[in-house]
Amino acid sequence: MSHPIILMEGIRMDFGLHVADFTWRTGPTQLGPALAAHVRNAEAAGIQRITVMDHFWQLPGIGPESHEMLEAYATLGFIAAHTEKALLHTLVTGVIYREPALLAKQVTTLNVLSGGRVGLGIGAAWNEQESAGLGFVFPPVAERFRQLEETIQICLQMWSESEEPYDGAIWQLGRTLNAPQSLTQPHPYLMIGGSGEKKTLRMVAQYADACNIGFSPESARKLEVLRGHCADVGRDYDDIEKTAMIGVNPESTVDSVAATVREIADTGFTATYVFSVGIDEPERVVDLIAGAAAQAQ
């Protein structure tokens, strides 16, 4: 990965392109070439990370459900083939969509084939309407969090040297063999998305390399809650990467994005993922991110 942007003395910031909207002027028949050009352009502009959502319908607030949406892991494989340096992962995988061992194998496979650039972003899932439409079981929230913790445990065990059985309350695996292992050691980059104070941030402290929180006036307090969980489990708070997500739209300017990024850095985050709403020319999104990064130097 390229070197992070230095915003001010002692503060570092990486920039990520989060591709959440595939409805572009080129149209669905040209989506493959357009996406390939988009991620190549992002990497050439110095953007260090590229992520996609793990959804099957477009999300409210970004566009109609019928707008284009690509399956996440097939898309990450495509993006990996058209990039060379960027860290790639979902932001974030819904735990209910895949069996844990399959998910661990998918991430391992992409990590190996990309030269160690693919990690896992994961969360407890929330889109009940999408799940009902496509037939995914959508358990109550407490059950989804139990699934999340067991899935993380299974992934970490499969990414280790252990081939021992896993005996959880939900899943039982007879042998956690995983070959080849990921190139990234001790395991692929692991991000947990969400800002729930009692469960999500506790799991970040216990298991994750990074958190991801939508940037808001509550963000500073969320990081303090995470600090408390780290103290409770004996984890060094500084070992966890703090990442934020922000949106841009047709009215956004380089100045406005740069100003938000400065606030994010001041709050204690070291990476910013940027998604767009209503921008049908993908190069415009890259220009906003690259311009804000340059202005913030």
Secondary structure per residue as TSV (DSSP state, phi and psi in degrees):
chain	resnum	aa	ss	phi	psi
A	1	M	-	360.0	148.8
A	2	S	-	-73.0	165.8
A	3	H	-	-68.5	140.8
A	4	P	-	-67.5	156.3
A	5	I	E	-72.3	135.1
A	6	I	E	-92.2	116.3
A	7	L	E	-84.9	-42.1
A	8	M	E	-162.1	169.0
A	9	E	T	-55.5	125.6
A	10	G	T	84.0	-1.8
A	11	I	E	-120.7	130.3
A	12	R	E	-118.5	148.3
A	13	M	E	-142.2	123.5
A	14	D	E	-95.1	152.6
A	15	F	E	-118.1	135.5
A	16	G	E	-120.9	141.9
A	17	L	E	-95.6	115.5
A	18	H	E	-102.1	110.0
A	19	V	E	-86.7	100.1
A	20	A	-	-110.1	-10.5
A	21	D	-	-134.2	117.5
A	22	F	-	-106.7	14.1
A	23	T	-	-92.4	93.5
A	24	W	-	-116.6	165.6
A	25	R	T	-58.9	-28.7
A	26	T	T	-68.8	-19.8
A	27	G	-	86.0	164.3
A	28	P	G	-65.0	-29.0
A	29	T	G	-69.3	-20.8
A	30	Q	G	-109.6	20.9
A	31	L	H	-64.6	-38.3
A	32	G	H	-60.9	-57.9
A	33	P	H	-59.8	-36.5
A	34	A	H	-66.8	-42.2
A	35	L	H	-66.7	-41.2
A	36	A	H	-59.8	-44.7
A	37	A	H	-65.0	-38.7
A	38	H	H	-61.9	-48.5
A	39	V	H	-73.4	-32.2
A	40	R	H	-65.5	-41.1
A	41	N	H	-63.2	-42.4
A	42	A	H	-61.2	-46.1
A	43	E	H	-65.8	-40.8
A	44	A	H	-63.7	-28.7
A	45	A	T	-80.9	-1.4
A	46	G	T	94.1	6.5
A	47	I	-	-70.8	127.7
A	48	Q	-	-90.8	-14.3
A	49	R	E	-140.1	146.2
A	50	I	E	-136.0	128.6
A	51	T	E	-132.9	161.6
A	52	V	E	-133.0	159.1
A	53	M	-	-75.7	160.0
A	54	D	-	-111.5	77.5
A	55	H	-	-138.7	166.4
A	56	F	S	-115.6	-20.0
A	57	W	S	-119.6	154.0
A	58	Q	-	-66.7	150.7
A	59	L	-	-90.2	145.5
A	60	P	T	-56.5	140.9
A	61	G	T	94.9	-20.7
A	62	I	T	-106.8	-40.0
A	63	G	S	-178.7	176.9
A	64	P	-	-60.6	150.5
A	65	E	T	-57.7	-27.4
A	66	S	T	-80.2	-4.9
A	67	H	S	-69.4	162.1
A	68	E	-	-59.0	133.9
A	69	M	-	-144.9	132.0
A	70	L	-	-104.9	146.4
A	71	E	-	-65.8	136.3
A	72	A	H	-65.6	-48.3
A	73	Y	H	-77.9	-32.5
A	74	A	H	-63.0	-39.1
A	75	T	H	-67.0	-40.9
A	76	L	H	-61.5	-38.2
A	77	G	H	-62.2	-41.2
A	78	F	H	-63.2	-45.3
A	79	I	H	-64.7	-39.8
A	80	A	H	-58.5	-36.8
A	81	A	H	-71.5	-17.6
A	82	H	T	-112.3	11.3
A	83	T	-	-133.9	169.5
A	84	E	S	-129.9	-25.6
A	85	K	S	-124.2	-30.8
A	86	A	-	-67.5	143.3
A	87	L	E	-70.9	133.7
A	88	L	E	-124.4	137.5
A	89	H	E	-167.3	171.6
A	90	T	E	-82.5	153.7
A	91	L	S	-136.1	81.8
A	92	V	-	-130.0	165.3
A	93	T	E	-67.0	133.9
A	94	G	E	-80.6	124.8
A	95	V	G	-62.1	-22.6
A	96	I	G	-80.1	-9.1
A	97	Y	G	-85.1	-21.0
A	98	R	S	-143.4	147.3
A	99	E	-	-61.6	143.6
A	100	P	H	-57.2	-42.9
A	101	A	H	-65.5	-37.5
A	102	L	H	-64.2	-43.1
A	103	L	H	-61.0	-46.0
A	104	A	H	-59.5	-39.9
A	105	K	H	-70.1	-39.7
A	106	Q	H	-59.9	-47.3
A	107	V	H	-66.3	-41.9
A	108	T	H	-59.6	-46.8
A	109	T	H	-58.3	-48.7
A	110	L	H	-67.1	-34.7
A	111	N	H	-61.4	-45.6
A	112	V	H	-64.9	-48.4
A	113	L	H	-70.7	-22.8
A	114	S	T	-92.7	0.4
A	115	G	T	78.7	27.4
A	116	G	S	91.6	20.5
A	117	R	-	-101.3	-4.8
A	118	V	B	-105.9	131.8
A	119	G	-	-122.8	-169.0
A	120	L	E	-121.4	123.8
A	121	G	E	-107.8	133.9
A	122	I	E	-145.1	150.9
A	123	G	E	-153.2	-179.8
A	124	A	-	-82.5	-2.9
A	125	A	-	72.6	151.5
A	126	W	-	-148.4	-16.5
A	127	N	-	-86.8	85.6
A	128	E	H	-66.8	-35.8
A	129	Q	H	-64.9	-44.9
A	130	E	H	-61.6	-43.6
A	131	S	H	-63.3	-43.8
A	132	A	H	-63.2	-39.7
A	133	G	H	-64.2	-38.0
A	134	L	H	-105.4	3.1
A	135	G	T	85.6	18.4
A	136	F	-	-82.0	135.6
A	137	V	-	-67.0	130.4
A	138	F	-	-121.5	89.4
A	139	P	-	-71.1	167.3
A	140	P	-	-57.9	160.5
A	141	V	H	-59.2	-39.8
A	142	A	H	-62.0	-40.0
A	143	E	H	-67.2	-39.3
A	144	R	H	-63.3	-36.9
A	145	F	H	-70.7	-32.7
A	146	R	H	-64.6	-41.5
A	147	Q	H	-61.1	-41.7
A	148	L	H	-60.5	-47.1
A	149	E	H	-66.4	-42.4
A	150	E	H	-66.6	-38.1
A	151	T	H	-61.4	-44.2
A	152	I	H	-62.2	-43.5
A	153	Q	H	-61.3	-42.7
A	154	I	H	-65.5	-45.0
A	155	C	H	-58.6	-47.6
A	156	L	H	-64.2	-36.3
A	157	Q	H	-69.0	-41.9
A	158	M	H	-67.3	-25.8
A	159	W	T	-86.8	4.9
A	160	S	S	-105.9	-175.2
A	161	E	S	-79.5	-10.8
A	162	S	-	-73.0	134.9
A	163	E	-	-115.1	16.7
A	164	E	-	-67.8	157.2
A	165	P	-	-61.8	157.0
A	166	Y	E	-117.8	124.4
A	167	D	E	-121.2	91.1
A	168	G	-	-102.9	177.2
A	169	A	S	-72.1	-27.4
A	170	I	S	-105.1	-50.1
A	171	W	-	-115.6	142.7
A	172	Q	E	-126.4	122.8
A	173	L	E	-115.4	130.3
A	174	G	S	-77.4	-30.0
A	175	R	-	-156.6	119.5
A	176	T	-	-93.5	49.9
A	177	L	-	-69.7	135.5
A	178	N	-	-147.4	101.5
A	179	A	S	-135.8	132.7
A	180	P	S	-77.0	159.6
A	181	Q	-	-80.4	161.2
A	182	S	-	-62.9	152.1
A	183	L	S	-74.2	-28.3
A	184	T	S	-80.1	122.3
A	185	Q	S	-119.2	144.9
A	186	P	S	-78.5	-10.2
A	187	H	S	-167.1	165.8
A	188	P	S	-59.2	152.2
A	189	Y	-	-47.7	130.0
A	190	L	E	-124.8	113.1
A	191	M	E	-113.3	137.9
A	192	I	E	-110.8	124.6
A	193	G	E	-96.0	144.4
A	194	G	-	123.4	163.4
A	195	S	-	-128.1	17.1
A	196	G	-	-59.9	128.5
A	197	E	T	-78.2	-32.5
A	198	K	T	-85.7	-37.3
A	199	K	T	-113.0	-54.0
A	200	T	H	-60.9	-52.0
A	201	L	H	-69.9	-26.5
A	202	R	H	-66.0	-42.3
A	203	M	H	-66.4	-36.0
A	204	V	H	-56.1	-49.2
A	205	A	H	-61.0	-37.1
A	206	Q	H	-81.0	-35.1
A	207	Y	H	-125.2	-29.6
A	208	A	-	-94.2	158.0
A	209	D	S	-84.5	-23.4
A	210	A	E	-154.6	153.0
A	211	C	E	-110.2	162.0
A	212	N	E	-136.8	126.1
A	213	I	E	-131.9	131.7
A	214	G	E	-62.1	129.9
A	215	F	-	-71.9	128.5
A	216	S	S	-157.6	174.4
A	217	P	T	-60.1	-17.5
A	218	E	T	-86.3	-6.8
A	219	S	H	-61.2	-42.3
A	220	A	H	-62.0	-40.6
A	221	R	H	-66.9	-37.0
A	222	K	H	-60.8	-40.7
A	223	L	H	-66.3	-34.0
A	224	E	H	-68.0	-36.6
A	225	V	H	-62.6	-43.6
A	226	L	H	-59.9	-41.5
A	227	R	H	-58.4	-40.9
A	228	G	H	-65.0	-41.4
A	229	H	H	-64.2	-38.6
A	230	C	H	-60.3	-43.6
A	231	A	H	-61.6	-38.7
A	232	D	H	-66.3	-36.3
A	233	V	H	-99.7	2.4
A	234	G	T	75.7	31.2
A	235	R	-	-104.5	140.2
A	236	D	-	-73.2	116.6
A	237	Y	G	-55.1	-36.9
A	238	D	G	-71.3	-13.5
A	239	D	G	-77.3	-13.7
A	240	I	S	-97.7	127.4
A	241	E	E	-77.3	131.7
A	242	K	E	-102.3	115.0
A	243	T	E	-119.5	148.5
A	244	A	E	-124.7	161.4
A	245	M	E	-125.0	136.0
A	246	I	E	-134.6	156.2
A	247	G	E	-108.1	152.7
A	248	V	E	-126.4	158.0
A	249	N	-	-143.5	179.5
A	250	P	T	-58.8	-21.3
A	251	E	T	-87.4	-9.3
A	252	S	-	-67.3	147.2
A	253	T	-	-124.8	164.2
A	254	V	H	-57.0	-42.6
A	255	D	H	-61.6	-43.7
A	256	S	H	-68.1	-39.0
A	257	V	H	-67.3	-42.7
A	258	A	H	-62.3	-39.0
A	259	A	H	-64.1	-41.5
A	260	T	H	-65.0	-40.0
A	261	V	H	-64.1	-36.5
A	262	R	H	-63.2	-40.6
A	263	E	H	-62.1	-41.4
A	264	I	H	-61.3	-44.9
A	265	A	H	-64.0	-42.2
A	266	D	H	-63.4	-29.0
A	267	T	H	-74.9	-23.9
A	268	G	T	121.6	7.2
A	269	F	-	-86.4	152.3
A	270	T	-	-123.5	4.1
A	271	A	E	-148.9	141.3
A	272	T	E	-126.1	122.0
A	273	Y	E	-99.0	129.8
A	274	V	E	-115.6	124.8
A	275	F	E	-117.2	162.9
A	276	S	E	-120.7	151.1
A	277	V	S	-129.3	119.5
A	278	G	S	80.6	12.1
A	279	I	-	-103.4	112.1
A	280	D	-	-97.6	9.1
A	281	E	-	-119.5	100.9
A	282	P	H	-58.6	-29.1
A	283	E	H	-63.4	-26.4
A	284	R	H	-63.6	-38.2
A	285	V	H	-65.9	-45.2
A	286	V	H	-61.3	-41.6
A	287	D	H	-61.4	-39.5
A	288	L	H	-63.9	-45.2
A	289	I	H	-66.7	-48.5
A	290	A	H	-64.9	-38.5
A	291	G	H	-65.8	-42.7
A	292	A	H	-65.0	-39.5
A	293	A	H	-62.8	-43.9
A	294	A	H	-64.6	-39.7
A	295	Q	H	-68.0	-30.5
A	296	A	H	-80.2	-10.0
A	297	Q	-	-65.1	360.0
